[in-house]
């Protein structure tokens, strides 16, 4: 640790104190980031909001996946039924031709 130097903590004797209506540059520099941080915090959604959005998106994707899976199963089932019908009618036609 460095010892406190009283000379560094003393104000400059030649410097004039700011008027009452004026702010020191250090104070305005501190105020700007605070308002910037506050504005950014207001624009940035909270973790709860991000979680809620992610859960809604996941639910939508899950629903879309289930619908796509059901559609695929329906297409497969219809194709199998079409193949079974084609075999059945082919056999019936062959039997009718024999008679």
C-alpha positions as CSV (number, residue, x, y, z in Angstrom):
1,X,0.0,0.0,0.0
2,X,1.1,3.5,-0.7
3,X,1.0,6.0,2.2
4,X,-1.4,8.8,1.7
5,X,0.4,11.9,0.5
6,X,-1.3,15.0,1.9
7,X,0.1,17.2,-0.9
8,X,-1.8,15.2,-3.5
9,X,-5.1,15.5,-1.7
10,X,-4.9,19.3,-1.4
11,X,-6.8,21.4,-4.0
12,X,-4.8,23.5,-6.3
13,X,-4.5,27.0,-4.7
14,X,-4.6,28.7,-8.1
15,X,-7.8,26.9,-9.2
16,X,-11.1,28.7,-8.7
17,X,-13.9,26.7,-7.2
18,X,-16.8,26.1,-9.7
19,X,-19.8,28.3,-9.5
20,X,-22.9,26.9,-7.9
21,X,-24.7,26.2,-11.2
22,X,-21.7,24.5,-12.8
23,X,-20.7,20.9,-12.3
24,X,-17.2,19.6,-12.1
25,X,-16.1,17.5,-15.1
26,X,-15.7,14.4,-12.9
27,X,-19.2,14.7,-11.7
28,X,-20.6,14.9,-15.2
29,X,-18.4,12.0,-16.3
30,X,-19.8,9.9,-13.6
31,X,-23.4,10.9,-14.3
32,X,-23.2,10.1,-18.0
33,X,-22.3,6.4,-17.5
34,X,-25.0,6.0,-14.9
35,X,-27.7,7.3,-17.1
36,X,-26.2,5.3,-20.0
37,X,-26.2,2.2,-17.9
38,X,-29.8,2.9,-16.7
39,X,-30.9,3.4,-20.3
40,X,-29.1,0.2,-21.4
41,X,-30.7,-1.7,-18.5
42,X,-34.1,-0.5,-19.6
43,X,-33.5,-1.6,-23.2
44,X,-31.9,-5.0,-22.2
45,X,-34.5,-7.6,-21.2
46,X,-34.2,-9.2,-17.9
47,X,-33.2,-12.8,-17.4
48,X,-36.8,-13.8,-16.7
49,X,-37.9,-12.2,-19.9
50,X,-35.2,-13.9,-21.9
51,X,-36.2,-17.2,-20.2
52,X,-39.9,-16.7,-21.0
53,X,-39.0,-16.0,-24.7
54,X,-36.8,-19.0,-24.9
55,X,-39.4,-21.3,-23.4
56,X,-42.1,-20.0,-25.8
57,X,-39.7,-20.5,-28.8
58,X,-38.9,-24.0,-27.5
59,X,-42.6,-24.8,-27.2
60,X,-43.2,-23.6,-30.8
61,X,-40.4,-25.6,-32.1
62,X,-41.5,-28.7,-30.2
63,X,-45.1,-28.3,-31.6
64,X,-43.7,-27.9,-35.1
65,X,-41.6,-31.0,-34.7
66,X,-44.5,-33.0,-33.4
67,X,-46.6,-31.9,-36.4
68,X,-43.9,-32.8,-38.9
69,X,-43.4,-36.2,-37.2
70,X,-47.2,-36.9,-37.4
71,X,-47.2,-35.8,-41.1
72,X,-44.3,-38.1,-41.9
73,X,-46.1,-41.1,-40.2
74,X,-49.3,-40.3,-42.1
75,X,-47.4,-40.2,-45.4
76,X,-45.7,-43.5,-44.6
77,X,-49.0,-45.1,-43.6
78,X,-50.8,-43.9,-46.8
79,X,-47.9,-45.3,-48.9
80,X,-48.2,-48.7,-47.3
81,X,-51.9,-48.7,-47.8
82,X,-51.5,-47.8,-51.5
83,X,-49.0,-50.6,-51.9
84,X,-51.3,-53.1,-50.2
85,X,-54.2,-52.0,-52.5
86,X,-52.1,-52.3,-55.6
87,X,-51.1,-55.9,-54.7
88,X,-54.7,-56.8,-53.9
89,X,-56.0,-55.4,-57.2
90,X,-53.2,-57.0,-59.1
91,X,-54.0,-60.4,-57.7
92,X,-57.7,-59.9,-58.4
93,X,-57.0,-58.9,-62.0
94,X,-54.7,-61.9,-62.5
95,X,-57.4,-64.2,-61.0
96,X,-60.1,-62.7,-63.3
97,X,-57.8,-63.1,-66.3
98,X,-57.4,-66.8,-65.5
99,X,-61.1,-67.4,-65.4
